[in-house]
Amino acid sequence: MKSIVPLASFERCLKKLDPQAKIKLKGSLEKFNQFIVSGNPFKGLGFKKINHDKFEFRVDIHLRVVVKIEEDICYLVLVGNHDEIRKYLKQYR
């Protein structure tokens, strides 16, 4: 069974979000958890691979979450908009 672990970088990004975005993020994280347990992706989650070990899923039209998967652990790396995700990916290929 896979476990979900938030990294310090995710926690820092989380502090910067407004309360409305945090509510949306909570719902998306619940869907992501159900996806990890069941293996059935939710259509609105938009889970996709962005490089060899990193994936992303949607919170809303602007906000995304980067997940790094290693064996049975899913690390929540970053929550941010498209530009922040692109910047992160350039830095950590």
N, CA, C and O atoms as CSV, one atom per row, in Angstrom:
chain,resi,resn,atom,element,x,y,z
A,1,MET,N,N,0.836,-1.187,0.000
A,1,MET,CA,C,0.000,0.000,0.000
A,1,MET,C,C,0.881,1.250,0.000
A,1,MET,O,O,1.847,1.345,0.758
A,2,LYS,N,N,0.536,2.191,-0.851
A,2,LYS,CA,C,1.321,3.417,-0.951
A,2,LYS,C,C,0.945,4.395,0.148
A,2,LYS,O,O,-0.199,4.448,0.599
A,3,SER,N,N,1.934,5.161,0.562
A,3,SER,CA,C,1.679,6.215,1.549
A,3,SER,C,C,1.997,7.562,0.916
A,3,SER,O,O,2.786,7.650,-0.025
A,4,ILE,N,N,1.375,8.604,1.441
A,4,ILE,CA,C,1.550,9.961,0.931
A,4,ILE,C,C,2.273,10.782,1.991
A,4,ILE,O,O,1.824,10.882,3.133
A,5,VAL,N,N,3.415,11.375,1.590
A,5,VAL,CA,C,4.255,12.121,2.524
A,5,VAL,C,C,4.470,13.533,1.983
A,5,VAL,O,O,5.035,13.688,0.901
A,6,PRO,N,N,4.035,14.566,2.705
A,6,PRO,CA,C,4.315,15.939,2.267
A,6,PRO,C,C,5.748,16.336,2.626
A,6,PRO,O,O,6.199,16.111,3.750
A,7,LEU,N,N,6.445,16.918,1.682
A,7,LEU,CA,C,7.805,17.413,1.922
A,7,LEU,C,C,7.743,18.841,2.473
A,7,LEU,O,O,6.701,19.495,2.426
A,8,ALA,N,N,8.864,19.302,2.987
A,8,ALA,CA,C,8.951,20.658,3.549
A,8,ALA,C,C,8.641,21.710,2.487
A,8,ALA,O,O,8.034,22.737,2.792
A,9,SER,N,N,9.050,21.464,1.246
A,9,SER,CA,C,8.771,22.408,0.162
A,9,SER,C,C,7.266,22.539,-0.067
A,9,SER,O,O,6.773,23.632,-0.344
A,10,PHE,N,N,6.542,21.435,0.048
A,10,PHE,CA,C,5.096,21.456,-0.088
A,10,PHE,C,C,4.465,22.262,1.048
A,10,PHE,O,O,3.556,23.062,0.824
A,11,GLU,N,N,4.953,22.045,2.258
A,11,GLU,CA,C,4.442,22.766,3.426
A,11,GLU,C,C,4.656,24.275,3.279
A,11,GLU,O,O,3.783,25.064,3.639
A,12,ARG,N,N,5.818,24.674,2.749
A,12,ARG,CA,C,6.089,26.103,2.543
A,12,ARG,C,C,5.116,26.706,1.533
A,12,ARG,O,O,4.598,27.804,1.740
A,13,CYS,N,N,4.873,25.989,0.448
A,13,CYS,CA,C,3.938,26.470,-0.572
A,13,CYS,C,C,2.520,26.538,-0.018
A,13,CYS,O,O,1.759,27.445,-0.353
A,14,LEU,N,N,2.177,25.593,0.814
A,14,LEU,CA,C,0.849,25.523,1.413
A,14,LEU,C,C,0.568,26.757,2.270
A,14,LEU,O,O,-0.554,27.263,2.279
A,15,LYS,N,N,1.570,27.238,2.983
A,15,LYS,CA,C,1.404,28.418,3.838
A,15,LYS,C,C,1.083,29.677,3.030
A,15,LYS,O,O,0.449,30.601,3.541
A,16,LYS,N,N,1.520,29.712,1.773
A,16,LYS,CA,C,1.319,30.888,0.932
A,16,LYS,C,C,-0.067,30.942,0.294
A,16,LYS,O,O,-0.466,31.980,-0.234
A,17,LEU,N,N,-0.800,29.835,0.339
A,17,LEU,CA,C,-2.108,29.784,-0.316
A,17,LEU,C,C,-3.175,30.521,0.478
A,17,LEU,O,O,-3.131,30.579,1.707
A,18,ASP,N,N,-4.133,31.080,-0.248
A,18,ASP,CA,C,-5.265,31.726,0.418
A,18,ASP,C,C,-6.234,30.645,0.918
A,18,ASP,O,O,-6.174,29.505,0.458
A,19,PRO,N,N,-7.118,30.992,1.847
A,19,PRO,CA,C,-8.020,29.998,2.438
A,19,PRO,C,C,-8.889,29.254,1.417
A,19,PRO,O,O,-9.130,28.057,1.573
A,20,GLN,N,N,-9.356,29.941,0.390
A,20,GLN,CA,C,-10.188,29.301,-0.634
A,20,GLN,C,C,-9.400,28.233,-1.390
A,20,GLN,O,O,-9.925,27.154,-1.665
A,21,ALA,N,N,-8.149,28.526,-1.726
A,21,ALA,CA,C,-7.299,27.566,-2.426
A,21,ALA,C,C,-6.994,26.358,-1.536
A,21,ALA,O,O,-6.897,25.233,-2.026
A,22,LYS,N,N,-6.845,26.589,-0.237
A,22,LYS,CA,C,-6.601,25.480,0.690
A,22,LYS,C,C,-7.792,24.532,0.752
A,22,LYS,O,O,-7.614,23.320,0.867
A,23,ILE,N,N,-8.994,25.072,0.678
A,23,ILE,CA,C,-10.192,24.224,0.668
A,23,ILE,C,C,-10.229,23.372,-0.600
A,23,ILE,O,O,-10.519,22.177,-0.539
A,24,LYS,N,N,-9.939,23.983,-1.742
A,24,LYS,CA,C,-9.902,23.244,-3.005
A,24,LYS,C,C,-8.808,22.179,-2.972
A,24,LYS,O,O,-9.008,21.062,-3.449
A,25,LEU,N,N,-7.652,22.527,-2.408
A,25,LEU,CA,C,-6.541,21.587,-2.311
A,25,LEU,C,C,-6.920,20.385,-1.457
A,25,LEU,O,O,-6.575,19.251,-1.789
A,26,LYS,N,N,-7.619,20.627,-0.372
A,26,LYS,CA,C,-8.043,19.529,0.506
A,26,LYS,C,C,-8.898,18.525,-0.263
A,26,LYS,O,O,-8.697,17.317,-0.141
A,27,GLY,N,N,-9.849,19.018,-1.054
A,27,GLY,CA,C,-10.697,18.140,-1.860
A,27,GLY,C,C,-9.897,17.346,-2.873
A,27,GLY,O,O,-10.143,16.156,-3.064
A,28,SER,N,N,-8.939,17.994,-3.524
A,28,SER,CA,C,-8.103,17.312,-4.512
A,28,SER,C,C,-7.201,16.269,-3.863
A,28,SER,O,O,-6.970,15.203,-4.433
A,29,LEU,N,N,-6.694,16.574,-2.677
A,29,LEU,CA,C,-5.857,15.606,-1.970
A,29,LEU,C,C,-6.668,14.379,-1.551
A,29,LEU,O,O,-6.152,13.262,-1.553
A,30,GLU,N,N,-7.930,14.588,-1.192
A,30,GLU,CA,C,-8.790,13.450,-0.867
A,30,GLU,C,C,-9.013,12.578,-2.096
A,30,GLU,O,O,-8.970,11.351,-2.001
A,31,LYS,N,N,-9.251,13.200,-3.254
A,31,LYS,CA,C,-9.412,12.444,-4.504
A,31,LYS,C,C,-8.122,11.719,-4.862
A,31,LYS,O,O,-8.156,10.574,-5.312
A,32,PHE,N,N,-6.984,12.380,-4.664
A,32,PHE,CA,C,-5.696,11.755,-4.957
A,32,PHE,C,C,-5.476,10.544,-4.054
A,32,PHE,O,O,-4.996,9.507,-4.510
A,33,ASN,N,N,-5.823,10.674,-2.785
A,33,ASN,CA,C,-5.693,9.562,-1.850
A,33,ASN,C,C,-6.572,8.386,-2.284
A,33,ASN,O,O,-6.132,7.237,-2.245
A,34,GLN,N,N,-7.800,8.666,-2.693
A,34,GLN,CA,C,-8.686,7.609,-3.181
A,34,GLN,C,C,-8.116,6.960,-4.435
A,34,GLN,O,O,-8.226,5.747,-4.613
A,35,PHE,N,N,-7.507,7.763,-5.307
A,35,PHE,CA,C,-6.871,7.234,-6.512
A,35,PHE,C,C,-5.717,6.300,-6.161
A,35,PHE,O,O,-5.574,5.237,-6.765
A,36,ILE,N,N,-4.898,6.688,-5.193
A,36,ILE,CA,C,-3.766,5.863,-4.774
A,36,ILE,C,C,-4.263,4.540,-4.194
A,36,ILE,O,O,-3.684,3.490,-4.472
A,37,VAL,N,N,-5.319,4.579,-3.396
A,37,VAL,CA,C,-5.858,3.368,-2.770
A,37,VAL,C,C,-6.530,2.467,-3.789
A,37,VAL,O,O,-6.294,1.259,-3.798
A,38,SER,N,N,-7.373,3.044,-4.656
A,38,SER,CA,C,-8.174,2.232,-5.578
A,38,SER,C,C,-7.484,1.965,-6.916
A,38,SER,O,O,-7.726,0.933,-7.542
A,39,GLY,N,N,-6.635,2.881,-7.353
A,39,GLY,CA,C,-5.997,2.738,-8.659
A,39,GLY,C,C,-6.845,3.283,-9.796
A,39,GLY,O,O,-6.421,3.252,-10.951
A,40,ASN,N,N,-8.034,3.779,-9.489
A,40,ASN,CA,C,-8.928,4.349,-10.496
A,40,ASN,C,C,-8.835,5.864,-10.461
A,40,ASN,O,O,-9.263,6.482,-9.486
A,41,PRO,N,N,-8.277,6.486,-11.519
A,41,PRO,CA,C,-8.135,7.946,-11.504
A,41,PRO,C,C,-9.482,8.648,-11.679
A,41,PRO,O,O,-10.355,8.164,-12.398
A,42,PHE,N,N,-9.636,9.778,-11.021
A,42,PHE,CA,C,-10.810,10.617,-11.205
A,42,PHE,C,C,-10.577,11.468,-12.443
A,42,PHE,O,O,-9.479,11.980,-12.659
A,43,LYS,N,N,-11.604,11.615,-13.243
A,43,LYS,CA,C,-11.475,12.361,-14.488
A,43,LYS,C,C,-11.023,13.805,-14.248
A,43,LYS,O,O,-10.176,14.310,-14.985
A,44,GLY,N,N,-11.561,14.464,-13.251
A,44,GLY,CA,C,-11.229,15.857,-12.978
A,44,GLY,C,C,-9.877,16.064,-12.328
A,44,GLY,O,O,-9.406,17.197,-12.230
A,45,LEU,N,N,-9.243,14.985,-11.881
A,45,LEU,CA,C,-7.956,15.094,-11.202
A,45,LEU,C,C,-6.838,15.448,-12.179
A,45,LEU,O,O,-5.900,16.153,-11.805
A,46,GLY,N,N,-6.918,14.979,-13.411
A,46,GLY,CA,C,-5.919,15.306,-14.421
A,46,GLY,C,C,-4.528,14.803,-14.080
A,46,GLY,O,O,-3.538,15.478,-14.367
A,47,PHE,N,N,-4.439,13.636,-13.478
A,47,PHE,CA,C,-3.155,13.067,-13.063
A,47,PHE,C,C,-2.346,12.701,-14.303
A,47,PHE,O,O,-2.821,11.956,-15.161
A,48,LYS,N,N,-1.113,13.229,-14.398
A,48,LYS,CA,C,-0.278,12.912,-15.554
A,48,LYS,C,C,1.194,12.977,-15.191
A,48,LYS,O,O,1.591,13.643,-14.235
A,49,LYS,N,N,1.993,12.271,-15.976
A,49,LYS,CA,C,3.438,12.230,-15.788
A,49,LYS,C,C,4.053,13.470,-16.416
A,49,LYS,O,O,3.701,13.845,-17.535
A,50,ILE,N,N,4.987,14.118,-15.685
A,50,ILE,CA,C,5.632,15.309,-16.242
A,50,ILE,C,C,7.129,15.102,-16.479
A,50,ILE,O,O,7.729,15.841,-17.260
A,51,ASN,N,N,7.733,14.131,-15.835
A,51,ASN,CA,C,9.066,13.648,-16.201
A,51,ASN,C,C,9.252,12.258,-15.599
A,51,ASN,O,O,8.270,11.662,-15.157
A,52,HIS,N,N,10.446,11.727,-15.563
A,52,HIS,CA,C,10.648,10.304,-15.268
A,52,HIS,C,C,10.071,9.818,-13.936
A,52,HIS,O,O,9.590,8.686,-13.881
A,53,ASP,N,N,10.094,10.598,-12.880
A,53,ASP,CA,C,9.551,10.142,-11.590
A,53,ASP,C,C,8.592,11.148,-10.953
A,53,ASP,O,O,8.180,10.979,-9.805
A,54,LYS,N,N,8.242,12.191,-11.700
A,54,LYS,CA,C,7.355,13.226,-11.166
A,54,LYS,C,C,6.048,13.270,-11.953
A,54,LYS,O,O,6.017,13.096,-13.171
A,55,PHE,N,N,4.981,13.508,-11.212
A,55,PHE,CA,C,3.645,13.574,-11.778
A,55,PHE,C,C,2.980,14.835,-11.254
A,55,PHE,O,O,3.463,15.456,-10.307
A,56,GLU,N,N,1.871,15.207,-11.873
A,56,GLU,CA,C,1.109,16.342,-11.375
A,56,GLU,C,C,-0.373,16.023,-11.433
A,56,GLU,O,O,-0.821,15.196,-12.228
A,57,PHE,N,N,-1.126,16.703,-10.566
A,57,PHE,CA,C,-2.575,16.648,-10.657
A,57,PHE,C,C,-3.147,18.026,-10.389
A,57,PHE,O,O,-2.511,18.874,-9.763
A,58,ARG,N,N,-4.367,18.232,-10.880
A,58,ARG,CA,C,-5.034,19.527,-10.812
A,58,ARG,C,C,-5.755,19.742,-9.491
A,58,ARG,O,O,-6.364,18.827,-8.937
A,59,VAL,N,N,-5.671,20.961,-9.005
A,59,VAL,CA,C,-6.511,21.412,-7.896
A,59,VAL,C,C,-7.660,22.220,-8.493
A,59,VAL,O,O,-8.827,21.992,-8.174
A,60,ASP,N,N,-7.315,23.165,-9.362
A,60,ASP,CA,C,-8.294,23.922,-10.141
A,60,ASP,C,C,-7.623,24.341,-11.444
A,60,ASP,O,O,-6.564,23.817,-11.791
A,61,ILE,N,N,-8.214,25.260,-12.152
A,61,ILE,CA,C,-7.685,25.630,-13.471
A,61,ILE,C,C,-6.276,26.228,-13.398
A,61,ILE,O,O,-5.525,26.151,-14.371
A,62,HIS,N,N,-5.914,26.815,-12.270
A,62,HIS,CA,C,-4.607,27.452,-12.142
A,62,HIS,C,C,-3.626,26.692,-11.251
A,62,HIS,O,O,-2.415,26.766,-11.461
A,63,LEU,N,N,-4.126,25.979,-10.281
A,63,LEU,CA,C,-3.289,25.381,-9.248
A,63,LEU,C,C,-3.017,23.903,-9.525
A,63,LEU,O,O,-3.931,23.150,-9.861
A,64,ARG,N,N,-1.745,23.491,-9.381
A,64,ARG,CA,C,-1.324,22.114,-9.606
A,64,ARG,C,C,-0.495,21.633,-8.421
A,64,ARG,O,O,0.061,22.432,-7.668
A,65,VAL,N,N,-0.422,20.313,-8.268
A,65,VAL,CA,C,0.404,19.695,-7.232
A,65,VAL,C,C,1.387,18.760,-7.928
A,65,VAL,O,O,0.992,17.949,-8.766
A,66,VAL,N,N,2.671,18.873,-7.578
A,66,VAL,CA,C,3.703,17.979,-8.096
A,66,VAL,C,C,3.925,16.866,-7.083
A,66,VAL,O,O,4.072,17.108,-5.885
A,67,VAL,N,N,3.945,15.638,-7.596
A,67,VAL,CA,C,4.124,14.447,-6.769
A,67,VAL,C,C,5.313,13.664,-7.318
A,67,VAL,O,O,5.417,13.439,-8.524
A,68,LYS,N,N,6.204,13.254,-6.422
A,68,LYS,CA,C,7.324,12.392,-6.800
A,68,LYS,C,C,7.036,11.008,-6.232
A,68,LYS,O,O,6.796,10.853,-5.035
A,69,ILE,N,N,7.064,10.007,-7.103
A,69,ILE,CA,C,6.734,8.648,-6.671
A,69,ILE,C,C,7.993,7.791,-6.671
A,69,ILE,O,O,8.672,7.647,-7.687
A,70,GLU,N,N,8.281,7.229,-5.507
A,70,GLU,CA,C,9.404,6.300,-5.336
A,70,GLU,C,C,8.882,5.072,-4.617
A,70,GLU,O,O,8.461,5.150,-3.463
A,71,GLU,N,N,8.911,3.944,-5.297
A,71,GLU,CA,C,8.432,2.664,-4.764
A,71,GLU,C,C,7.024,2.811,-4.196
A,71,GLU,O,O,6.088,3.035,-4.964
A,72,ASP,N,N,6.837,2.695,-2.892
A,72,ASP,CA,C,5.509,2.760,-2.288
A,72,ASP,C,C,5.234,4.086,-1.580
A,72,ASP,O,O,4.334,4.165,-0.743
A,73,ILE,N,N,5.996,5.118,-1.905
A,73,ILE,CA,C,5.812,6.421,-1.260
A,73,ILE,C,C,5.552,7.486,-2.318
A,73,ILE,O,O,6.285,7.591,-3.301
A,74,CYS,N,N,4.505,8.271,-2.108
A,74,CYS,CA,C,4.195,9.412,-2.962
A,74,CYS,C,C,4.532,10.675,-2.178
A,74,CYS,O,O,3.876,10.991,-1.186
A,75,TYR,N,N,5.547,11.386,-2.622
A,75,TYR,CA,C,5.968,12.607,-1.957
A,75,TYR,C,C,5.250,13.800,-2.588
A,75,TYR,O,O,5.325,14.000,-3.801
A,76,LEU,N,N,4.559,14.591,-1.771
A,76,LEU,CA,C,3.964,15.832,-2.238
A,76,LEU,C,C,5.081,16.863,-2.228
A,76,LEU,O,O,5.573,17.239,-1.164
A,77,VAL,N,N,5.483,17.320,-3.405
A,77,VAL,CA,C,6.667,18.163,-3.547
A,77,VAL,C,C,6.321,19.644,-3.555
A,77,VAL,O,O,6.970,20.440,-2.877
A,78,LEU,N,N,5.306,20.013,-4.317
A,78,LEU,CA,C,5.057,21.426,-4.578
A,78,LEU,C,C,3.594,21.638,-4.925
A,78,LEU,O,O,2.973,20.791,-5.566
A,79,VAL,N,N,3.057,22.745,-4.509
A,79,VAL,CA,C,1.736,23.180,-4.970
A,79,VAL,C,C,1.910,24.591,-5.505
A,79,VAL,O,O,2.429,25.469,-4.814
A,80,GLY,N,N,1.470,24.804,-6.745
A,80,GLY,CA,C,1.654,26.120,-7.339
A,80,GLY,C,C,1.001,26.228,-8.697
A,80,GLY,O,O,0.345,25.298,-9.165
A,81,ASN,N,N,1.189,27.377,-9.326
A,81,ASN,CA,C,0.618,27.596,-10.653
A,81,ASN,C,C,1.565,27.046,-11.728
A,81,ASN,O,O,2.617,26.488,-11.417
A,82,HIS,N,N,1.176,27.210,-12.980
A,82,HIS,CA,C,1.954,26.657,-14.093
A,82,HIS,C,C,3.394,27.177,-14.109
A,82,HIS,O,O,4.332,26.411,-14.329
A,83,ASP,N,N,3.562,28.475,-13.875
A,83,ASP,CA,C,4.899,29.067,-13.913
A,83,ASP,C,C,5.793,28.517,-12.806
A,83,ASP,O,O,6.972,28.252,-13.042
A,84,GLU,N,N,5.251,28.344,-11.609
A,84,GLU,CA,C,6.026,27.798,-10.493
A,84,GLU,C,C,6.419,26.343,-10.761
A,84,GLU,O,O,7.521,25.919,-10.412
A,85,ILE,N,N,5.524,25.593,-11.375
A,85,ILE,CA,C,5.819,24.195,-11.714
A,85,ILE,C,C,6.927,24.139,-12.764
A,85,ILE,O,O,7.860,23.345,-12.642
A,86,ARG,N,N,6.826,24.982,-13.797
A,86,ARG,CA,C,7.860,25.022,-14.841
A,86,ARG,C,C,9.220,25.394,-14.263
A,86,ARG,O,O,10.236,24.793,-14.611
A,87,LYS,N,N,9.233,26.384,-13.383
A,87,LYS,CA,C,10.477,26.815,-12.743
A,87,LYS,C,C,11.089,25.664,-11.941
A,87,LYS,O,O,12.297,25.434,-12.004
A,88,TYR,N,N,10.260,24.946,-11.192
A,88,TYR,CA,C,10.735,23.800,-10.401
A,88,TYR,C,C,11.318,22.726,-11.319
A,88,TYR,O,O,12.386,22.183,-11.033
A,89,LEU,N,N,10.636,22.418,-12.407
A,89,LEU,CA,C,11.086,21.365,-13.316
A,89,LEU,C,C,12.411,21.720,-14.001
A,89,LEU,O,O,13.240,20.841,-14.238
A,90,LYS,N,N,12.612,22.994,-14.317
A,90,LYS,CA,C,13.883,23.422,-14.907
A,90,LYS,C,C,15.014,23.225,-13.910
A,90,LYS,O,O,16.122,22.837,-14.281
A,91,GLN,N,N,14.729,23.495,-12.654
A,91,GLN,CA,C,15.741,23.414,-11.603
A,91,GLN,C,C,16.076,21.961,-11.251
A,91,GLN,O,O,17.235,21.648,-10.980
A,92,TYR,N,N,15.080,21.071,-11.251
A,92,TYR,CA,C,15.275,19.685,-10.803
A,92,TYR,C,C,14.887,18.688,-11.882
A,92,TYR,O,O,13.902,17.967,-11.726
A,93,ARG,N,N,15.619,18.635,-12.940
A,93,ARG,CA,C,15.333,17.681,-14.022
A,93,ARG,C,C,15.703,16.318,-13.615
A,93,ARG,O,O,15.539,15.376,-14.390
